Amino acid sequence: MDFGIKKYISMFAAPEQLRQRGVLGMNARNYFVISKHNKRSLYPLVDDKVQTKKLANSIDINTPRMIGVIEHQYEVKDLLQIVSGHSEFVIKPAHGSQGKGVLVIKQYADGVFITASGKRLTFNDVYQHISNLLSGLYSLGGQYDVALIEELVHFSDAFQNFSYQGIPDVRLIVYKGYPIMAMMRLATKESDGRANLHQGAVGVGLDMRTGKAVQAVSHNLHIAIHPDTNADLMTLQVPYWREHLMIGAQAYEMTGLGYLGADIVLDKERGPMMLELNARPGLAVQIANGRGLKEVIKNVEKYYPKNLTAEQRVDFVLNNAM
């Protein structure tokens, strides 16, 4: 069980209260959900971001455009040629997790790279970062990795005041093809512009029918105002909500994973885009929503129809989510 869930559970002393809230712990997630519904042979479809992107594009799921891939150390010297014509881009490990190793370049010109936080980097700095990335410094299990270079997302003006520097994203939990729980992750100064709750980002639970905020948390404590932008978090509502849910529903059919997490961003020009998928999504979404996943999964098993198309499943959620 991860630290965030432990801290959340510690708020409720009686086991009966935990049962009533239906909190899904790490062990239960691993043994009764993931091992039951996710075949290990399917993990590479989501653990490798390059493979995930190609698969998504093959069925017209919107993703940030790929600029290039660096697979070997001797290719790093070609970076400037690869990004030629691009003044901004993102470099990330193909097998990374939790945002580790992601380098966001907001401006590039004449051999100078400016990061999202305004830091100036030289070619040698970026060269070293990619070398570390290839060596597996940021990858799952420390395995040798691949550097994925893709276009920078320009997040929608709808979230202009809700995130500090970094791009906000929606984490969507999908069970048997049904989107069942979601939160928006908002970057803070403490999280260094990253949308990871364990690094200090804000989590906003979202109503599955409307995409509206239901509550917000920071360090597992309830908040109503963003700590850096002073935005009223309870006024947040995700536009194109149905399109967000469709990405999650299609991801199930694309991967065959019965339980997965989909990270989705809203680009001001291209709309909702899938950033990545996760076969072992964390459980902080329960904290953001103040609700456990156990009861939601039970509802799916008991009340949700089987053998529906992705569109039909999304429509069912929009009309019947409990």
C-alpha positions, 0 to 999 in steps of 0.5 A: 500500500502506498504512502498516500493511501496509508495516510488517507486510511489513517484518517479513519480508525474503524475498519467499518468506516474503511469498508463503507468508503470502499477503499481499494488498497495496493494489495487488493488492487494487485491481487484481485484487480490487476492480476485478474484482468491484466495479462502480463503479455499485454503490459508492453503495449502501455509500458513502452510509450513509443509503442503506445503512441503508434498503436493509438494513432493506428485507431485515430486516438489523438496524441501529441505528434512524435518528432523523433526517437533516439534509441542508441548513444551514438544517435544523441549527437543528431539531436539538433538535426532531429529537432530542426524546425521545432522551437519547443518540444518534450523529451521523455523516456519511453519506459519512464513513470511518474514524470521522471526524466521528462524534459520540457523545452519551451524555447529552443534557438541557437543552441540554447534550450529554455525549460518550462521553469525558465532554466537555460540549458546548453546542448551538452546539458541536454546531451547528458540528460538524454544519455542518462535517459538511455542508460535507464536512469528514469526507466522502470526497473532501470532497463536501457531506455529510448528517448521519445521526442514529441511536440509540446502540448499547449493546454486549453485556456479553460485551465489558465488559472488552475495550474502553475506553469505545468500542463494539467492532465486528467487521470482516468481509471477504466475498468472493463472498458468503462471509465469509472473514476477520474481526477484532474492533476494540477501542477504547483510551485512545489511540484516544479510544474509537474502534475504528480500528486506525490510531488505536491501537485493538486488533485481534483476529483471529477464527477463522471457524468459532467467532468465538474469538480467534486472536491480537491486535495493537496498532500491528502488534505482538502483544499478549495483554492490553488496554493499558487494561482488562488484559483477557486478549484470548485469552479473547475469543469473539464470541457469536451468531457465525453471526448475524454471518456472516449479515449479511455474507453477506446484504450481498453479495446486498443490494449485488452487491459481490463484495468488501466489508467489513461492520462489525457491533456486538453490542447487548445488547438487539437482538443483532448489528447492521450499522453500515456496509459498505465497498466498499474495506475496508482490509487490517489484518485480515491483520495481526490474523490473521497471515494473508494474504487471497490464500490465502483468496481462492484457496481460495474460488475452488478449493473453495467451491461456487457458487450457494448461498443466504446461509444455505448459504454461512454454514453452509459457512464454519462447517463448512469454513473453512480 
